[in-house]
Amino acid sequence: MIKFLDLQKINLTHQEEIENRLLQTFRSGWYLMGNDLKQFEKNLAEYIGAEHAIGVANGLDALRLILRAYIEMGVMKKGDEILVPSNTYIASILAISDNGLVPVLVEPGIEHYNIDIHKIEEKITSKTKGILIVHLYGRTIFSEELQKLAEKHHLKIIEDNAQAIGAEWNGKKTGNLGDASGFSFYPGKNLGALGDAGAITTNDEELTKTIRALANYGSNQKYVNIYQGLNSRLDEIQAAVLDVKLKYIDAENTVRRNIAKRYINEVSNPQIILPENPEDEKEHVWHIFVIRTQKRDSLQSYLTENGVQTLIHYPIPPHKQQAYKEWNDLSFPISEKIHNEVLSLPISPVMEDEDITKVIELLNKF
Ligand SMILES: *Cc1c(COP(=O)(O)O)cnc(C)c1O
């Protein structure tokens, strides 16, 4: 079977280096807030080009903490509105509502599946305080127009960079385009840990200080609590693994780009709509390779029967989820179309050429 993602094989590529580093961490006797975290934060900040990187427990916490810090800093308050794409993974939206902020859904563009920048301004009210952009599937969404819009309306731009580590816009990395950025290192992400892990990058020193305190029980100084904080730490074991794997992220993203190129050049079935390859190929790191077809469910069964595992990102749009039942009657036709038609093909830095060829042949025969 061709797996959607072979995590074992991906991590075994770095077996010796990871095992050696883990053994060091194990034997050090220091498991939280130690040298592995410090080193990973330093290397991540340097890689992204941002001044600060803060390791946290997971990607959802990264986004929650950014918004919570803006509330503690007086930049936002409960009831304020944050714009967010209507087809994102639920975590982007949970981070907003969890803070008592109001998610305002904006439709994506059907050509790139990212927030439609032209639909942002009509959603801005006196309560809008930020835009949470999501580089969905690994494709950068950013433009000067977006920057100007944010400046004009005094909005913070927060990046959900869970799927796009390594992607660039105009020579700058995602995670360094807006005011603050949340990362996830969930095992299946392009940079994956051996469990849950996340981080925040920013150039804002006050924000960094506030987040560090919030993630540590609201405390900057032991037993002195300035906020009603939480406990959200990136442990030494995960930091050590991530610090090893960070060195290889560019090479691994290049392999993904080459697979994406093959799919785009060689799949020629008119029933299948392929994703756009951006003019600047650095804008995409192909976390997920998403095709669209009106025969999605039968295509997925056909591929399964022929030994190819696929997934759907995502089957139910956020506004149709029970968790947000107040939105269930709203209509977001582009999101709904996307959720009904998308299918994600296998793509990973360890995918074999012959497997790519097999997927392409199957798709062309369908
Ligand atoms: C994975 C993901 C998250 C959440 O990250 P976790 O580490 O699983 O909490 C948030 N946003 C997007 C777009 C994601 O893909």
The ligand as a Tripos MOL2 file, in Angstrom:
@<TRIPOS>MOLECULE
LIG
   15    15     1     0     0
SMALL
NO_CHARGES

@<TRIPOS>ATOM
      1 C1         -2.1420   21.3830   12.9790 C.3       1 LIG1
      2 C2         -2.7800   22.7080   12.8840 C.ar      1 LIG1
      3 C3         -3.0530   23.4850   14.0280 C.ar      1 LIG1
      4 C4         -2.9680   22.9530   15.4280 C.3       1 LIG1
      5 O1         -1.7890   22.4270   15.8040 O.3       1 LIG1
      6 P1         -1.7150   21.3480   16.9940 P.3       1 LIG1
      7 O2         -0.2560   21.2410   17.2600 O.co2     1 LIG1
      8 O3         -2.3270   20.0880   16.4920 O.co2     1 LIG1
      9 O4         -2.4600   21.9120   18.1630 O.co2     1 LIG1
     10 C5         -3.5260   24.7610   13.8420 C.ar      1 LIG1
     11 N1         -3.7690   25.2580   12.6230 N.ar      1 LIG1
     12 C6         -3.5650   24.5510   11.5170 C.ar      1 LIG1
     13 C7         -3.8390   25.1660   10.1820 C.3       1 LIG1
     14 C8         -3.0760   23.2410   11.6060 C.ar      1 LIG1
     15 O5         -2.8840   22.5310   10.4810 O.3       1 LIG1
@<TRIPOS>BOND
     1     1     2 1
     2     2     3 ar
     3     2    14 ar
     4     3     4 1
     5     3    10 ar
     6     4     5 1
     7     5     6 1
     8     6     7 2
     9     6     8 1
    10     6     9 1
    11    10    11 ar
    12    11    12 ar
    13    12    13 1
    14    12    14 ar
    15    14    15 1
@<TRIPOS>SUBSTRUCTURE
     1 LIG1         1 GROUP 0 **** ****
